[in-house]
Amino acid sequence: MRIVYSRSSTATQSLLRQRHLLTETGLLVRTEGVAAGFRPAEGVLLFEDPATTSKIPALERPAFAKVAAAHPETS
């Protein structure tokens, strides 16, 4: 199991570049058709916090809190 976490700092930034890089490494899979976009590869848990300022402590970010819960060594 691999855990992938990505975030952007502002609403004007996008997670798209990170998603493209994660696709190149095989951690995300590009989808086609009506639901065009990205999905986690098999065995990958994906967590994203878009537009989350660094002023918010990591454990108070919704997706990062899920990462911490999924990875017991960080709790």
Residue pairs with C-beta under 8 A, 6 or more apart in sequence:
1 43
1 44
1 45
2 27
2 43
2 44
2 45
3 44
3 45
3 47
3 67
3 70
3 71
4 22
4 27
4 28
4 40
4 44
4 45
4 46
4 47
5 47
5 48
5 49
5 63
5 64
5 67
6 15
6 18
6 19
6 22
6 46
6 47
6 48
6 49
7 15
7 48
7 49
7 50
7 52
7 61
7 63
7 64
8 14
8 15
8 18
8 49
8 50
8 51
8 52
9 51
9 52
9 53
9 54
10 51
10 53
11 50
11 51
13 50
13 51
14 50
15 48
15 50
19 28
19 38
22 28
22 38
23 29
23 30
23 38
26 41
27 40
27 41
27 44
27 46
28 38
28 39
28 40
28 41
28 44
28 46
29 38
29 39
29 40
29 41
30 37
30 38
31 37
31 38
31 39
39 46
40 46
45 70
47 63
47 64
47 66
47 67
47 70
48 63
49 61
49 62
49 63
49 64
52 61
58 64
58 68
59 65
59 68
67 74
68 74
68 75
69 75
